[in-house]
Amino acid sequence: MKKIILCALFLSLLTPPAQAEKATWRQATDSELASLLPARAPVEKEHIETEMRTASGIVNGHGRFIAGVVLITAGYSADGKYSHYLMVQAPVRIGGIALKPGNYVFGWVRDGDDLKVHFHVATTGELVGTTDAHLIKAHTRVESLRIWPPSDKALIQIGRFGIPYELGDE
C-alpha cells in the first residue's frame, strides 16, 4: 500500500496542474470596458470619438482583455477605412490574422454574402491583414460589435456577421 501511495505522490509531482496552462475567459463588464477603452481612440494622427454603448470584450483570469468599440468616424480622415477600435492584451488569431498585444482598428466592405474585414495598427494605419466575416446562421441578435467568450462561441460578431478567433499562448 505504501508503494502505491508513494508512486501516486511521485506522479502528481511530475504532472503540472492543467488549470495553470489555460486561463478562463469571461465577458467583460460595462464598467471594466469603460475604464479600459478610450473615449477618443488614437487612430493615426487623429483621436476619434468612440461609441461606448457598443463596447464589448472578454477578460481572462490574469486581467488581460480583448475588447473593442465602434468609432464615430464622421468628419475624420478615416473615410470609411475604419469602423471599430480593438485593444488586444493577449495574443489572438482572428480569422487567420495573428494579432499580438497592441491597439488595432478595423473596417469592412461588403463582398457578396460576406464582409471583407481589414485590420490595421491603430497608431500607424499599417495593414496587418484581411479576412472574411460570414453570415451567422444561428438566430443571433444583430450587434454593432460583440466579442463572444471562447466558452460560448469563439466569435467576433459585426452586425449579422462573424469572424472566428483562437486565443494564443501568453
WOJOUR-V529507 format. One record per residue. N is the residue number from 1. SS is DSSP state (helix for helix, strand for strand, loop for the rest). PSI is psi in degrees with one decimal (NA if undefined). Layout:
# WOJOUR-V529507
N_SS_PSI + N_SS_PSI
This chain:
# WOJOUR-V529507
1_loop_-38.4 + 2_helix_-36.9 + 3_helix_-39.7 + 4_helix_-43.9 + 5_helix_-44.9 + 6_helix_-39.5 + 7_helix_-44.2 + 8_helix_-42.2 + 9_helix_-44.3 + 10_helix_-45.2 + 11_helix_-36.4 + 12_helix_-30.1 + 13_helix_-29.3 + 14_helix_-23.8 + 15_loop_115.7 + 16_loop_150.4 + 17_loop_134.1 + 18_helix_-30.5 + 19_helix_-30.9 + 20_helix_-22.9 + 21_helix_-44.7 + 22_loop_129.9 + 23_loop_146.8 + 24_loop_134.3 + 25_strand_143.2 + 26_strand_167.5 + 27_strand_133.1 + 28_loop_147.2 + 29_loop_163.0 + 30_helix_-40.0 + 31_helix_-36.7 + 32_helix_-43.7 + 33_helix_-40.2 + 34_helix_-34.4 + 35_helix_-18.8 + 36_helix_-48.0 + 37_loop_143.1 + 38_loop_147.7 + 39_loop_-30.1 + 40_strand_107.3 + 41_strand_133.4 + 42_strand_111.1 + 43_strand_112.0 + 44_loop_-118.2 + 45_loop_10.6 + 46_strand_166.4 + 47_strand_98.8 + 48_strand_132.2 + 49_strand_144.8 + 50_strand_157.0 + 51_strand_88.9 + 52_strand_-27.4 + 53_strand_-12.8 + 54_strand_0.3 + 55_strand_142.8 + 56_strand_151.2 + 57_strand_172.5 + 58_strand_156.5 + 59_strand_145.6 + 60_strand_179.1 + 61_loop_-13.9 + 62_loop_3.9 + 63_loop_19.0 + 64_loop_135.4 + 65_strand_151.4 + 66_strand_111.7 + 67_strand_153.3 + 68_strand_169.0 + 69_strand_153.4 + 70_strand_138.6 + 71_strand_141.8 + 72_loop_94.4 + 73_loop_-1.8 + 74_loop_127.3 + 75_loop_-1.9 + 76_loop_164.4 + 77_loop_0.3 + 78_loop_-33.2 + 79_loop_44.9 + 80_loop_-4.8 + 81_loop_-35.0 + 82_loop_143.9 + 83_loop_-17.7 + 84_strand_149.6 + 85_strand_136.4 + 86_strand_125.3 + 87_strand_124.8 + 88_strand_118.7 + 89_loop_3.0 + 90_loop_145.5 + 91_loop_138.9 + 92_strand_148.5 + 93_strand_113.9 + 94_strand_112.6 + 95_loop_33.3 + 96_loop_-6.1 + 97_strand_120.0 + 98_strand_121.1 + 99_strand_125.7 + 100_loop_168.2 + 101_loop_132.5 + 102_strand_-172.8 + 103_strand_134.4 + 104_strand_160.8 + 105_strand_150.8 + 106_strand_155.1 + 107_strand_178.5 + 108_strand_158.9 + 109_strand_147.6 + 110_strand_135.6 + 111_strand_84.0 + 112_loop_-121.9 + 113_loop_3.0 + 114_strand_174.4 + 115_strand_137.7 + 116_strand_111.6 + 117_strand_129.4 + 118_strand_131.3 + 119_strand_136.6 + 120_strand_152.3 + 121_strand_129.5 + 122_loop_-45.6 + 123_loop_-26.3 + 124_loop_-22.1 + 125_loop_4.5 + 126_loop_130.1 + 127_strand_127.9 + 128_strand_-39.5 + 129_strand_169.9 + 130_strand_141.6 + 131_strand_172.1 + 132_strand_140.9 + 133_strand_129.9 + 134_strand_152.7 + 135_strand_130.9 + 136_loop_119.8 + 137_loop_-34.2 + 138_loop_156.3 + 139_loop_97.3 + 140_loop_141.2 + 141_loop_140.6 + 142_loop_129.6 + 143_strand_140.8 + 144_strand_-41.5 + 145_strand_133.2 + 146_strand_126.3 + 147_strand_110.0 + 148_loop_140.5 + 149_loop_147.3 + 150_loop_-23.5 + 151_loop_-27.2 + 152_loop_-65.7 + 153_loop_125.6 + 154_loop_84.5 + 155_strand_139.5 + 156_strand_118.0 + 157_strand_130.2 + 158_strand_108.7 + 159_strand_-120.3 + 160_loop_11.1 + 161_strand_155.0 + 162_strand_148.8 + 163_strand_123.2 + 164_strand_151.5 + 165_strand_159.8 + 166_strand_133.2 + 167_strand_139.4 + 168_loop_176.4 + 169_loop_138.4 + 170_loop_NA
